[in-house]
Amino acid sequence: MKAYPFMMIILLALLSGQALGEADGPDFYKVRDVSAGDTLNIRAGPRPDAARLGEIPPDGNCIRNLGCQGGLTLLEFTTLTKEQQARRIRENPRWCRIEYRGIPGWVAGRYLAEDSCQ
């Protein structure tokens, strides 16, 4: 059993390197945690002050995933405390490039959940 911790360290090291690049992720997303009557803004760039290009309703789905950046790496997710993770997410929020009904742009990743788009 002494090899188990060593193998876990090797596995985490290999996977954390992949987490630094853009992961493929799901093909489609749906909106989550957006209040009724509110919308999720589609931005020109991955930041809250970028120009608004459009919006997605709180029940929006079939949002095409074009890649995400930021957020926690696998190593951060598995080693940091919840408080440390929250601080890291504030420092490096996840933004996803998407396309919704012909409008490409960026949205805050915390408002997206995997969707099958059937």
Sequence and secondary structure as in RCSB ss.txt:
>XXXX:A:sequence
MKAYPFMMIILLALLSGQALGEADGPDFYKVRDVSAGDTLNIRAGPRPDAARLGEIPPDGNCIRNLGCQGGLTLL
EFTTLTKEQQARRIRENPRWCRIEYRGIPGWVAGRYLAEDSCQ
>XXXX:A:secstr
 THHHHHHHHHHHHHHHHHHS     SEEEE S  TT  EEEESSSSTTS EEEEE TT   EEEEEEE S  HH
HHHHS HHHHHHHHHHS  EEEEEETTEEEEEEGGGEEEE   
